[in-house]
Amino acid sequence: MKVAVLDDYQSVAADLADWSSLPAEIDVTFFSDHLTDEDALAQRLADFDIVMGMRERTAFPRSLLERLPALRCLITTGARNASFDVDAATELGVTVCGTPGAGEGPTELTWGLILGLARRIAAEDRATREQGQWGIHVGTSLQGKTLALLGLGHIGSRVARVGSAFDMRVIAWSQNLTAERAAECHATLVDKDTLFAAGDIVSVHVRLSDRTRGLVGAHEIGLMKPSAILVNISRGPIVDEAALVDALQRNAIGGAALDTFDVEPLPAGHPFLTLNNTLITPHVGYVTDDGYRAFYAGVVENIRAFAAGEPVRVINPDVLPAGNWRGPV
């Protein structure tokens, strides 16, 4: 059985789980590079029985899955993956499995981005190291400011808790949020327009879906204060990228701190990379030692269980009784 571990960007996967615990007949190959060309991916993965994708770094649409005749199990780190066509995998007899996670990486990165942009930490570091300048920006304090949360689920509620510790006023909105749930998180429920108009820091914490794609558009961005900061660690397409770029280029808002984008990695020459009112990280909200260890340990468990004919954490259970799954190795 051949296993491919994709997008091991930091070349650490081999050291963060006990791969030696797998049966001897299972051969694991680690790939640290990232392929976007579907022809190249199909050629690379043609002979692999099991493929692991790290979050949404590599997409597996129907068109690619149909070109992988040997594929029997597709593993995502985490419990879901928006870039995997799970319906197509089910039809093709491919079992899709997830893994546990660990830590609060996205919550912590949210606050790293907020503080980093509000206090211009990266810019001050560059100016001090590279330009010989000593203090070129006036930072923005958070105490007494309004933290506006688009979404108050697990991550949003924890971000709210830290905002309260900074003595910020916390407001929130999402399509199904109730006043009772907001109060439990020490936040105040407001309507959507008020969220964007009142927020000094507007932070996105909803999942990408048909309902949330483009949820933050030109109208919402246009309501923001000229000094306000938009933070997005959720998914790029939740925010209308063109509208955000336009607002940043016009200095219509104070800035944007972003970990997720419409296309990843960001294409060379993208405006986000050159605007001086952005703080950019390469989708690393989940990239922590604890998180990676949980992911890769889960992958090893998934491989062992699938090889034994008893797959675990199956995302598409309908594949099993459908008659397509070929059973244990």
Buried (B, 14 or more C-beta within 10 A) or exposed (E): BBBBBBBBBEEBBEEBBEBEEBEEEBEBEBBEEBBEEEEEBBEBBEEBBBBBBBBBBBBBEEEBBBBBEEBBBBBBBBEEBBBBBBEBBBBBBBBBBBBBBBBBBBBBBBBBBBBBBBBBBBBBEEBEEEEEEEEEEEEBEBEEBBBBBBBBBEBBBBBBBBBBEBEBBBBBBBEEBEEEBBEEBBBBBBEBEBBBBBBBBBBBBBEBEEEBEBBBEBEBBBBBBEEBBBBBBBBBBBBBBEBBBBBBEEEBBBBBBBBBBBEBEBEEEBBBEEBEBBBBBEBBBBBBEEBBBBBBBBBBBBBBBBBEEEBBBBBBEEBBEEEBBEEEB
